[in-house]
Amino acid sequence: MKRPSDLPGQVIHELAHIQQARRNPLAVVSTKSLLNWAIYEGSADFIAFTINGTSSNQAAHDYLARNESALWCEFSSSTELNSNSNWISQDLYGEPPRGLAGIFGFQIAKAFYNQSQNKDEAFSDLIELDYEQIYLESGIKTDLLNTCL
């Protein structure tokens, strides 16, 4: 958190994680792959953004927007790795900013939510954390294949 005005979004983000743990404890402990970690963090950030209108990591959103194509291709080639340190623990004020994996997860959660006919159900699905369902139904994988090949 960089500013006091970031606090409401951060609190909502952490409350989303609490709800995720209550609704699906196994999903929370299965964040060992980069893709699962990204969706775990990104869905909480998307929930906070949807409720509060702010992200807990705007710097990472801005960085992704500036470097989107190359970063998506690099991220998609790393999603099955169990080592996620390069994507989640960068220098807080450097580039790439810390938490970039979560911003990919935010984009996946947003795409999943936007394509859903039933927004309440989609919101609930983001709490339930069926990682594969969220990823596949987001349409991101198809978009990545078209962009990165």
Helices and strands as residue ranges (DSSP letters): G 4-6, H 7-23, H 25-29, H 34-52, H 58-66, H 68-76, H 85-88, H 100-115, H 119-128, H 131-138, H 140-148
